[in-house]
């Protein structure tokens, strides 16, 4: 998983929760048990990880905020409960671009030549203590301080005035740097008063003399919505740390705020993660000023230990029942002689799918058609090779609507293309990557990105385990890429190949080099590399370190500079994302 996908999932989960029940998330957040931490390494999660793990605990109805990797669970002699689900945590590692070795954050932050260092994001799976058998009971440390005392200490530490002079409104004055609240007696209880005050104190952290955060007082603006979200998350973070519980009566205007958050996040998901970053800083600031909690070290300091303890986490997510079902799945071919129900009647599909001897054909939940991937039997074989599905919770089992009937094959479309192109397509059909010529053009029309990925992968020698491709198969796929380049929206496919086999090997070696060093092998990056190799007539692949050095020394080759600029852009994006997490 990459950073973009990880954050997309978090944003969508948050938005769905807000839409379902605007008040539910905050009340539970405040009583969730404090900060999430690793129960073995005692890493305290912050930023996006704190937000995500706290949210996950809420959804599990768990008050235990301890988490552990699968290997840690094994090493401690504990066991996962049946049906346990893991959550993902994000870590960032600084590294030396030339040695490719991980370096400390101190070395990264104090580097004399910062351009020599980069950042890599890593994702690991952890399980909540509620899902772990044998784990000792949680020992909560109480600081013997009341909520009123805690709030008073924060106010004193911030040196801010709190005035109970507002008839029916609570607000922080940016101009005067003070907080205005209604009289204390109009609130239902101390919790209601303190929660409102904590929200306004969170706003006050944004003052120029404190954390210097943009604060718009203009309602119905995006900046206003973001600042309200920052204050709300910050007050939830801080409230959880000091044991402040919220009451339903405190949410008069909450729904209006929530709607503005939903709108802002849907327009731009980065809004949520910037708010989380700012809220995490604000919460730490409040706790520091109140001398209530020592700010914990960055969880990235423990990244090597976490990485070591999480290498088998994916395999661990399969329950014994899931493993049994995966082992019983068979790859079968449907030849158009079985009827499956669809929205208007029935369909008689052709292609490869999974079948269980008792349960039926495997489909995605909500579908009545068997799951038949674009890659055919080879794609299914790849799933089996990697251990099968992690879970069948989002899958369904379907069966034909009646006994097998006679085959009704449709007439294949005859496209006005050269004989060579039809020959290439027939080659794909024979290798079972495509079920028919008709389906090729269907994919070209409806699933062109998937088709392009398949053709690129095959043209560069992509195979399944122990698979032997027909002679000339790679060239056939490459020919289709060139023929349908405009329709596939490919901008950088070469018009000719001087030495296909040599180019292919160099391309594959460089792609692996790019991925090992934490970059994304984008189409732009790889196409420039391809042209550079062809231009220079290289017989051995140019290493990433070699190209990077040439770029940093000021290359006159525009292709090298294109590669260097792309890598630099990726590093800049990683830096921005890292800042959101810290």
C-alpha positions as CSV (number, residue, x, y, z in Angstrom):
1,X,0.0,0.0,0.0
2,X,1.2,3.5,-0.8
3,X,0.7,6.7,1.2
4,X,-2.1,8.0,-1.0
5,X,-4.2,4.8,-0.7
6,X,-3.6,4.6,3.1
7,X,-4.9,8.1,3.6
8,X,-7.7,7.8,1.2
9,X,-9.1,4.8,3.3
10,X,-8.8,6.8,6.5
11,X,-10.5,9.8,5.1
12,X,-13.4,7.8,3.7
13,X,-13.8,5.9,6.9
14,X,-14.0,9.2,8.9
15,X,-16.4,10.8,6.5
16,X,-18.7,7.7,6.5
17,X,-18.7,7.8,10.4
18,X,-19.6,11.5,10.4
19,X,-22.4,11.1,8.0
20,X,-23.8,8.1,9.9
21,X,-23.8,9.8,13.3
22,X,-22.2,13.3,13.7
23,X,-22.0,13.2,17.5
24,X,-21.1,9.6,18.1
25,X,-17.4,9.8,17.2
26,X,-16.5,12.6,19.6
27,X,-18.3,11.2,22.7
28,X,-16.6,7.8,22.3
29,X,-13.3,9.3,21.4
30,X,-13.1,11.1,24.7
31,X,-13.4,7.9,26.7
32,X,-11.4,5.6,24.6
33,X,-8.6,5.1,27.1
34,X,-6.0,7.7,26.3
35,X,-3.2,7.4,23.7
36,X,-2.6,4.3,21.6
37,X,0.7,2.6,22.2
38,X,2.6,-0.5,21.3
39,X,2.3,-2.8,24.4
40,X,5.8,-4.4,23.9
41,X,8.0,-1.6,22.6
42,X,5.9,1.1,24.4
43,X,6.0,3.2,21.3
44,X,3.3,5.9,21.7
45,X,1.6,6.6,18.4
46,X,1.0,10.2,17.3
47,X,-0.4,12.1,14.4
48,X,-2.2,10.1,11.8
49,X,-1.4,6.8,13.6
50,X,-3.0,8.1,16.8
51,X,-6.1,9.2,14.9
52,X,-6.4,5.9,12.9
53,X,-5.8,3.6,15.8
54,X,-8.1,5.5,18.1
55,X,-10.8,5.4,15.5
56,X,-10.3,1.7,15.0
57,X,-10.6,1.1,18.8
58,X,-13.9,3.0,18.7
59,X,-15.2,0.8,16.0
60,X,-14.1,-2.3,17.9
61,X,-15.8,-0.9,21.1
62,X,-12.4,-1.3,22.8
63,X,-11.3,0.8,25.8
64,X,-7.8,-0.8,25.6
65,X,-5.5,1.3,23.5
66,X,-2.6,-1.2,23.4
67,X,-1.5,-2.6,20.1
68,X,1.0,-5.3,19.0
69,X,2.4,-6.9,15.8
70,X,1.8,-10.6,15.1
71,X,5.4,-11.5,15.8
72,X,5.3,-9.6,19.1
73,X,2.2,-11.6,20.0
74,X,4.1,-14.8,19.1
75,X,7.2,-13.9,21.1
76,X,5.1,-13.1,24.2
77,X,3.3,-16.4,24.1
78,X,0.0,-14.7,23.4
79,X,-2.6,-15.8,20.8
80,X,-4.9,-14.0,18.4
81,X,-8.6,-14.5,18.8
82,X,-10.6,-15.9,15.9
83,X,-11.7,-13.2,13.5
84,X,-9.1,-10.6,14.7
85,X,-8.5,-7.8,12.3
86,X,-5.3,-5.8,12.0
87,X,-4.9,-2.1,11.5
88,X,-2.2,-0.4,9.6
89,X,0.4,2.1,11.0
90,X,2.6,4.4,9.0
91,X,6.3,5.0,9.7
92,X,8.9,7.1,7.9
93,X,12.6,6.3,7.6
94,X,15.3,8.7,6.5
95,X,18.0,7.1,4.4
96,X,21.3,7.8,2.6
97,X,20.6,8.0,-1.2
98,X,24.1,6.7,-2.1
99,X,24.6,3.9,0.5
100,X,20.8,3.2,0.7
101,X,21.2,2.7,4.4
102,X,18.7,3.9,7.0
103,X,20.1,6.8,9.1
104,X,18.9,8.3,12.3
105,X,16.6,11.3,12.5
106,X,19.3,13.3,14.1
107,X,21.6,12.6,11.2
108,X,18.9,13.5,8.7
109,X,17.8,16.7,10.5
110,X,21.5,17.9,10.9
111,X,22.9,16.8,7.6
112,X,25.3,19.2,5.9
113,X,24.1,18.1,2.5
114,X,20.3,17.4,2.9
115,X,20.0,16.6,-0.8
116,X,21.9,13.4,-0.2
117,X,19.1,12.0,2.0
118,X,15.6,10.9,1.3
119,X,12.5,9.5,3.1
120,X,10.7,6.2,2.7
121,X,7.3,5.4,4.1
122,X,6.6,2.0,5.5
123,X,3.3,0.3,6.6
124,X,2.9,-2.4,9.2
125,X,0.0,-4.2,10.8
126,X,-0.9,-4.2,14.4
127,X,-3.6,-5.9,16.5
128,X,-5.7,-4.4,19.3
129,X,-5.3,-5.9,22.8
130,X,-9.0,-6.8,22.8
131,X,-8.2,-9.3,20.1
132,X,-5.3,-10.9,21.9
133,X,-5.6,-13.9,24.3
134,X,-3.2,-14.1,27.1
135,X,-2.2,-10.4,27.2
136,X,-2.0,-9.1,30.8
137,X,-4.7,-6.7,32.0
138,X,-4.0,-3.1,31.2
139,X,-2.5,-1.1,34.1
140,X,-3.7,2.5,33.9
141,X,-1.6,5.2,35.6
142,X,-3.6,7.9,37.3
143,X,-2.1,11.3,38.0
144,X,-4.5,12.1,40.9
145,X,-5.5,15.4,39.4
146,X,-9.1,16.5,38.8
147,X,-10.3,17.7,35.4
148,X,-10.9,21.2,36.8
149,X,-7.3,21.3,38.1
150,X,-6.0,20.0,34.8
151,X,-7.8,22.7,32.9
152,X,-6.7,25.4,35.3
153,X,-3.0,24.3,34.9
154,X,-3.3,24.6,31.1
155,X,-4.8,28.1,31.4
156,X,-2.0,29.2,33.8
157,X,0.7,27.7,31.6
158,X,-0.6,29.5,28.5
159,X,-1.0,32.8,30.4
160,X,-4.4,33.4,28.8
161,X,-7.4,35.2,30.1
162,X,-10.7,33.4,30.4
163,X,-13.7,35.7,30.7
164,X,-17.2,34.6,31.5
165,X,-18.8,37.6,29.9
166,X,-20.5,36.2,26.9
167,X,-24.3,35.8,27.1
168,X,-24.8,32.8,24.9
169,X,-21.6,32.2,22.9
170,X,-18.2,30.7,23.4
171,X,-15.3,32.0,21.3
172,X,-11.5,32.7,21.2
173,X,-10.6,36.3,20.3
174,X,-7.7,36.3,17.9
175,X,-7.4,40.1,18.3
176,X,-7.3,40.2,22.1
177,X,-5.8,36.7,22.7
178,X,-8.5,35.8,25.3
179,X,-11.4,33.4,25.6
180,X,-15.0,34.4,26.2
181,X,-17.5,32.0,27.7
182,X,-21.1,32.2,29.1
183,X,-21.3,32.2,32.9
184,X,-20.3,28.8,34.4
185,X,-23.7,28.3,36.0
186,X,-25.5,28.2,32.6
187,X,-23.7,24.9,31.7
188,X,-25.3,21.7,32.7
189,X,-22.2,20.5,34.6
190,X,-18.4,20.8,34.9
191,X,-17.9,18.4,32.0
192,X,-19.9,20.6,29.7
193,X,-18.1,23.7,30.8
194,X,-14.6,22.1,30.6
195,X,-15.1,20.6,27.2
196,X,-16.2,23.9,25.8
197,X,-13.3,25.7,27.4
198,X,-10.9,23.0,26.1
199,X,-12.2,23.5,22.6
200,X,-11.5,27.3,22.8
201,X,-8.1,26.7,24.4
202,X,-7.3,24.5,21.4
203,X,-8.2,27.5,19.2
204,X,-5.9,29.7,21.3
205,X,-2.8,27.4,20.5
206,X,-3.0,28.8,17.0
207,X,-2.0,32.3,18.0
208,X,1.1,33.8,16.3
209,X,2.9,33.8,19.7
210,X,2.2,30.1,20.1
211,X,1.9,27.6,17.2
212,X,1.2,30.3,14.5
213,X,-1.7,28.6,12.8
214,X,-4.0,30.2,10.2
215,X,-7.2,31.2,11.9
216,X,-10.0,32.6,9.9
217,X,-13.0,34.1,11.8
218,X,-15.1,34.2,8.6
219,X,-17.8,31.6,8.8
220,X,-18.6,29.4,5.8
221,X,-15.0,29.5,4.6
222,X,-12.7,26.5,4.1
223,X,-10.2,28.0,6.6
224,X,-12.8,28.3,9.2
225,X,-14.0,24.7,8.7
226,X,-10.4,23.5,9.0
227,X,-9.7,25.5,12.1
228,X,-12.8,24.1,13.8
229,X,-11.8,20.6,12.8
230,X,-8.3,21.2,14.3
231,X,-9.8,22.5,17.6
232,X,-12.3,19.6,17.8
233,X,-9.6,16.9,17.2
234,X,-7.2,18.6,19.5
235,X,-9.8,18.9,22.3
236,X,-10.7,15.2,21.8
237,X,-7.0,14.2,22.0
238,X,-6.4,16.3,25.1
239,X,-9.7,15.3,26.7
240,X,-8.8,11.6,26.3
241,X,-5.5,12.3,28.0
242,X,-7.0,13.9,31.1
243,X,-10.1,11.7,31.2
244,X,-12.7,14.3,30.2
245,X,-16.0,12.8,29.1
246,X,-18.5,14.6,26.9
247,X,-22.2,14.8,27.4
248,X,-24.9,14.8,24.6
249,X,-26.1,18.2,25.7
250,X,-22.8,19.8,24.5
251,X,-23.6,19.4,20.8
252,X,-26.0,22.2,20.0
253,X,-24.0,23.4,17.0
254,X,-22.0,20.3,16.4
255,X,-23.9,19.0,13.4
256,X,-23.4,22.3,11.5
257,X,-19.6,22.0,12.2
258,X,-19.6,18.4,11.0
259,X,-21.3,19.2,7.7
260,X,-18.6,21.8,7.0
261,X,-15.9,19.3,7.8
262,X,-17.5,16.7,5.5
263,X,-17.7,19.2,2.7
264,X,-14.1,20.4,3.1
265,X,-12.6,16.8,3.3
266,X,-14.7,15.6,0.3
267,X,-13.3,18.5,-1.8
268,X,-9.7,17.8,-0.7
269,X,-8.8,14.8,1.5
270,X,-5.5,16.5,2.5
271,X,-7.6,18.8,4.7
272,X,-8.2,16.0,7.2
273,X,-4.5,15.1,7.5
274,X,-3.3,18.6,7.8
275,X,-5.9,19.1,10.6
276,X,-4.7,15.9,12.3
277,X,-1.1,17.2,12.2
278,X,-2.0,20.6,13.6
279,X,-4.3,19.1,16.2
280,X,-1.6,16.7,17.4
281,X,0.7,19.7,17.8
282,X,-2.0,21.7,19.6
283,X,-2.8,18.8,22.0
284,X,0.9,18.3,22.9
285,X,1.2,22.1,23.4
286,X,-1.8,22.1,25.9
287,X,-0.4,19.2,27.8
288,X,3.1,20.7,28.0
289,X,1.8,24.0,29.2
290,X,-0.2,22.3,31.9
291,X,2.7,20.0,32.8
292,X,0.2,17.2,32.5
293,X,2.0,14.8,30.3
294,X,5.6,14.5,29.0
295,X,5.5,14.6,25.2
296,X,6.5,11.3,23.9
297,X,9.3,10.6,21.5
298,X,8.5,10.2,17.9
299,X,7.4,6.7,17.1
300,X,9.7,6.7,14.1
301,X,12.6,6.2,16.6
302,X,11.3,2.6,17.1
303,X,10.8,1.9,13.5
304,X,13.5,-0.7,13.2
305,X,12.1,-2.7,16.1
306,X,8.6,-2.5,14.7
307,X,9.8,-3.5,11.2
308,X,11.6,-6.5,12.7
309,X,8.5,-7.5,14.6
310,X,6.0,-7.2,11.7
311,X,7.5,-9.2,8.9
312,X,4.9,-12.0,9.1
313,X,1.9,-9.8,9.8
314,X,0.1,-10.4,6.4
315,X,0.2,-14.1,6.8
316,X,-1.1,-13.8,10.3
317,X,-4.3,-12.2,9.2
318,X,-5.7,-15.4,7.7
319,X,-7.7,-17.4,10.2
320,X,-7.6,-21.2,10.2
321,X,-11.0,-21.3,8.5
322,X,-9.8,-18.9,5.8
323,X,-6.7,-21.0,5.2
324,X,-8.9,-24.2,4.7
325,X,-11.2,-22.4,2.2
326,X,-8.2,-21.1,0.3
327,X,-6.7,-24.6,0.0
328,X,-10.0,-26.0,-1.3
329,X,-10.5,-23.4,-4.1
330,X,-10.0,-24.7,-7.6
331,X,-9.4,-22.7,-10.8
332,X,-12.1,-23.6,-13.4
333,X,-13.0,-22.4,-16.8
334,X,-16.5,-21.3,-17.7
335,X,-17.2,-21.8,-21.4
336,X,-20.6,-20.1,-21.7
337,X,-22.8,-23.0,-20.8
338,X,-23.9,-22.0,-17.3
339,X,-26.5,-19.4,-16.5
340,X,-25.9,-16.8,-13.7
341,X,-28.5,-14.4,-12.6
342,X,-28.0,-10.7,-13.4
343,X,-30.1,-7.5,-13.2
344,X,-32.2,-8.2,-16.2
345,X,-32.3,-12.0,-16.5
346,X,-29.2,-14.1,-16.8
347,X,-25.7,-14.1,-18.3
348,X,-23.6,-17.0,-19.6
349,X,-20.0,-15.9,-18.8
350,X,-16.8,-17.1,-20.4
351,X,-13.5,-17.1,-18.5
352,X,-11.6,-18.4,-15.5
353,X,-12.8,-18.2,-11.9
354,X,-12.5,-19.8,-8.5
355,X,-14.9,-22.6,-7.5
356,X,-15.3,-24.3,-4.1
357,X,-16.6,-27.9,-4.2
358,X,-19.4,-27.1,-1.6
359,X,-19.9,-23.4,-1.5
360,X,-20.0,-22.6,-5.3
361,X,-18.3,-20.0,-7.4
362,X,-16.5,-17.1,-5.7
363,X,-17.8,-13.6,-6.3
364,X,-17.6,-10.1,-4.7
365,X,-20.3,-9.3,-2.1
366,X,-23.4,-7.9,-3.8
367,X,-22.6,-9.5,-7.2
368,X,-24.3,-12.5,-8.8
369,X,-21.5,-13.2,-11.3
370,X,-18.3,-15.2,-10.5
371,X,-15.1,-13.1,-10.0
372,X,-13.2,-13.4,-13.3
373,X,-10.0,-11.2,-13.3
374,X,-8.7,-9.6,-16.5
375,X,-5.5,-11.7,-16.2
376,X,-7.5,-14.9,-16.5
377,X,-6.2,-18.1,-14.9
378,X,-2.7,-16.7,-14.4
379,X,-4.1,-13.9,-12.2
380,X,-6.0,-16.5,-10.2
381,X,-2.9,-18.6,-9.9
382,X,-1.0,-15.6,-8.6
383,X,-3.6,-15.2,-5.8
384,X,-3.1,-18.8,-4.8
385,X,0.7,-18.6,-5.0
386,X,0.6,-15.7,-2.5
387,X,-1.5,-17.7,0.0
388,X,-5.0,-16.8,-1.2
389,X,-7.4,-14.3,0.2
390,X,-6.9,-12.7,3.6
391,X,-10.6,-12.9,4.4
392,X,-13.8,-13.9,2.7
393,X,-15.9,-11.3,4.6
394,X,-16.4,-9.1,1.5
395,X,-16.9,-12.1,-0.8
396,X,-20.0,-14.2,-1.7
397,X,-20.7,-17.6,-3.2
398,X,-22.9,-17.9,-6.3
399,X,-24.3,-20.8,-8.2
400,X,-25.9,-21.3,-11.6
401,X,-29.6,-20.6,-11.7
402,X,-30.4,-24.0,-13.3
403,X,-28.8,-27.1,-14.9
404,X,-26.2,-26.5,-17.6
405,X,-27.8,-25.6,-21.0
406,X,-26.5,-25.6,-24.5
407,X,-23.6,-23.2,-25.3
408,X,-24.7,-19.9,-26.9
409,X,-21.6,-18.2,-28.2
410,X,-21.9,-14.7,-29.6
411,X,-20.4,-13.7,-32.9
412,X,-17.0,-12.2,-32.3
413,X,-16.6,-8.6,-33.5
414,X,-14.4,-8.1,-36.5
415,X,-12.5,-4.9,-36.1
416,X,-10.9,-3.1,-39.0
417,X,-7.3,-3.7,-38.1
418,X,-4.4,-5.4,-39.8
419,X,-3.9,-9.1,-39.8
420,X,-0.9,-8.7,-37.6
421,X,-3.0,-7.2,-34.8
422,X,-5.6,-10.0,-35.0
423,X,-2.7,-12.4,-34.8
424,X,-1.4,-10.7,-31.6
425,X,-4.8,-10.9,-30.0
426,X,-5.2,-14.5,-30.9
427,X,-1.8,-15.1,-29.2
428,X,-3.2,-13.7,-26.0
429,X,-6.4,-15.8,-26.3
430,X,-4.3,-19.0,-26.7
431,X,-2.3,-18.1,-23.6
432,X,-5.6,-17.6,-21.7
433,X,-4.8,-14.0,-20.8
434,X,-7.9,-12.9,-22.7
435,X,-10.9,-15.2,-23.2
436,X,-11.8,-14.0,-26.7
437,X,-11.2,-11.3,-29.3
438,X,-14.5,-9.8,-28.3
439,X,-13.4,-9.4,-24.7
440,X,-10.1,-7.8,-25.8
441,X,-12.1,-4.9,-27.5
442,X,-14.5,-4.8,-24.5
443,X,-11.5,-4.3,-22.2
444,X,-10.1,-1.7,-24.6
445,X,-13.4,0.2,-24.3
446,X,-14.3,-0.3,-20.6
447,X,-11.1,-1.4,-18.7
448,X,-8.3,0.2,-20.7
449,X,-6.1,0.9,-17.7
450,X,-6.2,-2.7,-16.7
451,X,-5.5,-3.8,-20.2
452,X,-2.6,-1.4,-20.5
453,X,-1.1,-2.7,-17.3
454,X,-1.4,-6.3,-18.5
455,X,0.2,-5.6,-21.8
456,X,3.1,-3.6,-20.3
457,X,3.7,-6.3,-17.8
458,X,3.7,-9.1,-20.4
459,X,5.8,-7.1,-22.9
460,X,8.5,-6.8,-20.3
461,X,8.6,-10.5,-19.6
462,X,6.1,-10.8,-16.8
463,X,5.3,-14.4,-15.9
464,X,3.7,-16.4,-13.2
465,X,5.6,-19.0,-11.2
466,X,6.9,-21.8,-13.5
467,X,4.9,-20.3,-16.4
468,X,6.4,-20.6,-19.9
469,X,5.2,-18.1,-22.4
470,X,4.7,-19.0,-26.1
471,X,7.5,-17.9,-28.5
472,X,7.1,-14.3,-29.5
473,X,4.4,-13.6,-26.8
474,X,6.2,-10.6,-25.4
475,X,6.6,-9.0,-28.8
476,X,3.0,-9.6,-29.5
477,X,1.9,-7.7,-26.4
478,X,4.4,-4.9,-27.2
479,X,2.9,-4.7,-30.7
480,X,-0.6,-4.3,-29.2
481,X,0.7,-1.5,-27.0
482,X,2.0,0.4,-29.9
483,X,-1.0,-0.2,-32.1
484,X,-3.5,1.0,-29.5
485,X,-1.3,3.6,-27.8
486,X,-3.8,6.5,-28.3
487,X,-6.8,4.5,-27.0
488,X,-4.8,3.2,-24.0
489,X,-3.7,6.8,-23.2
490,X,0.0,5.9,-23.3
491,X,2.2,8.9,-23.9
492,X,5.7,7.4,-23.7
493,X,5.7,4.1,-25.5
494,X,8.7,4.0,-28.0
495,X,7.9,3.8,-31.6
496,X,10.5,1.1,-32.2
497,X,12.6,-1.3,-30.3
498,X,16.2,-1.8,-31.5
499,X,17.0,-4.7,-29.2
500,X,13.9,-5.9,-27.5
501,X,15.5,-8.5,-25.2
502,X,18.3,-6.3,-24.1
503,X,16.0,-3.3,-23.4
504,X,13.6,-5.5,-21.5
505,X,16.2,-6.8,-19.1
506,X,17.6,-3.3,-18.5
507,X,14.1,-2.0,-17.9
508,X,13.3,-4.7,-15.4
509,X,16.6,-4.2,-13.5
510,X,16.1,-0.4,-13.2
511,X,12.4,-0.8,-12.1
512,X,13.5,-3.1,-9.3
513,X,16.3,-0.6,-8.4
514,X,13.7,2.2,-8.2
515,X,11.3,0.2,-6.0
516,X,14.1,-1.0,-3.6
517,X,15.1,2.6,-3.0
518,X,11.6,3.7,-2.0
519,X,10.5,5.4,-5.2
520,X,7.5,4.8,-7.5
521,X,8.3,3.6,-11.1
522,X,5.9,6.0,-12.8
523,X,5.3,5.9,-16.5
524,X,7.1,9.2,-16.9
525,X,10.2,8.0,-15.0
526,X,10.4,4.6,-16.8
527,X,9.8,6.0,-20.3
528,X,12.7,8.6,-19.8
529,X,14.9,5.8,-18.6
530,X,14.0,3.6,-21.6
531,X,14.8,6.4,-24.1
532,X,18.1,7.2,-22.3
533,X,19.2,3.5,-22.6
534,X,18.2,3.4,-26.2
535,X,19.9,6.8,-27.0
536,X,23.2,5.7,-25.3
537,X,23.1,2.1,-26.6
538,X,23.7,0.7,-23.2
539,X,24.1,-3.0,-22.9
540,X,24.0,-3.0,-19.1
541,X,21.3,-1.2,-17.0
542,X,22.3,2.2,-15.6
543,X,21.9,2.0,-11.8
544,X,19.8,4.5,-9.9
545,X,22.8,5.7,-7.9
546,X,24.7,6.4,-11.2
547,X,21.9,8.4,-12.7
548,X,21.3,10.3,-9.4
549,X,25.0,11.2,-9.3
550,X,25.0,12.5,-12.9
551,X,21.9,14.5,-12.1
552,X,23.3,16.1,-9.0
553,X,26.6,17.0,-10.8
554,X,24.6,18.9,-13.4
555,X,23.9,16.7,-16.4
556,X,23.5,18.1,-19.9
557,X,21.2,15.1,-20.9
558,X,17.6,16.2,-20.7
559,X,16.5,12.6,-20.2
560,X,18.7,12.3,-17.1
561,X,17.4,15.6,-15.8
562,X,13.8,14.4,-16.4
563,X,14.5,11.3,-14.3
564,X,16.2,13.4,-11.6
565,X,13.4,15.9,-11.5
566,X,10.8,13.1,-11.2
567,X,12.7,11.6,-8.2
568,X,13.1,15.0,-6.6
569,X,9.3,15.6,-7.0
570,X,8.6,12.3,-5.3
571,X,10.9,13.1,-2.4
572,X,9.2,16.5,-2.0
573,X,5.8,14.8,-1.8
574,X,7.2,12.3,0.7
575,X,8.6,15.2,2.9
576,X,5.2,16.9,2.9
577,X,3.4,13.6,3.8
578,X,6.0,13.0,6.5
579,X,5.4,16.4,8.0
580,X,1.7,15.6,8.2
581,X,2.5,12.5,10.3
582,X,5.1,13.9,12.7
